[in-house]
Amino acid sequence: MVLFGKWKKNNKMAKVLISIEISKPYAHWKNVFDSLESERAKVAIKNIYVGHKAGNEKKCYILFEVPNPEVLKKYMSDPKNATRMNEAGLIRESSKITVCSD
């Protein structure tokens, strides 16, 4: 389930925390995720943290900095990016997205 909360622009980049589950090995998922770095950079999505829960490589966390949460939403719904992450093992229905405050 993907949830984007209300975000009030205050001339700061938004922080977005994503938790996901994956069906394939973490190393495989991470390689695919890393291969999309240049695509994210084109739309000013910056990785702050990417990792997994201690003791559980199937539960992953990503913290992005974005100019606006809608940028991330558009990026994630792009069929090309969505297909790549699905092939990497993303269990899409496990996705939880939180727009964080300052």
N, C-alpha and C positions, 0 to 999 in steps of 0.2 A: 504494500500500500504506500503510495507516494503522497505526502502531505506537505504543502507549502503554507506556512503560517503568514500572518500579516507582517509586513516589513515596512518600516518607515525610513525613507531615505534621509540621511542627515550628512550627506557628503562623505560618508565612510563606506568602505567595502563591507558587505554582509558576510558573516561567517555561517556556513551551512554544514551541519553534521549529518552524515548519512550512515546508517547501519544496514548491513546486508548479510545475507547468507549465500554461500556458494556451494555448488555441487561437485566442482573439480578441485584438484589440489591448489593450495594457495599460491604456490610458485607460478603455476600456469596462469591463474587469474591475474596475478600481479604483473606478469610479463605483458599480457594483453592491455591491462590498465595503463602501464607505463608507455606502451606503444602509441597510446592516444594522447600523450602529453602535448604534442605540438598542435593537435586539433583543439584541445582545451585552451592552450595559450592564445590561439587566434581570437578567442572570444573573451579573453581576460579572466579565465578561471584558473586560479592558482591553488596548487596542492599545499596544504599546511601540514597534514598528517595522513598517512595511509598505513594501516596495519591490521592486526587481528587480535582477538581476545586471547589473553594468556591461557594457554592450554587448549585452545579451540581455534584451529586455523580455518574453520568453516564459517565463523562469525567475524565479519570484517567491519572496520570503521574507517570513514574517510571524512576529513575536515577540509572544506574548500573555503577560499575567500573569493567572492564574486562581486562584480559591480552592482548587481541586482539579482535577486533570486530567480526572476523570470529568465535571465540569461542561462542559468543552469537548467531550468525546466525545459527551455527550448533545445539546449544541447542534448539533454537526456532523451528527448522525444524524437530527435533526428534518427530516422530509420537506420542509417549506416552505423551510427554509434551504438544504438540499441542492439542491433544484430551482433556487433563485435562483442559486446559485454555478455549477451546471451550465450554466444559461442564459448566465452571464457568460463561459463558456469554460474553466472548470476541467477539466483532464484528471485525473479522479479517481484513476486508477491510478498517476499520477505522485506523489501525495502521500506525503510522508515527515514523520513527526511525532516530535520528540524532546523528552522531558521533561528539562529541564536541572537541574543541581545549583545550589546557592547560589553 
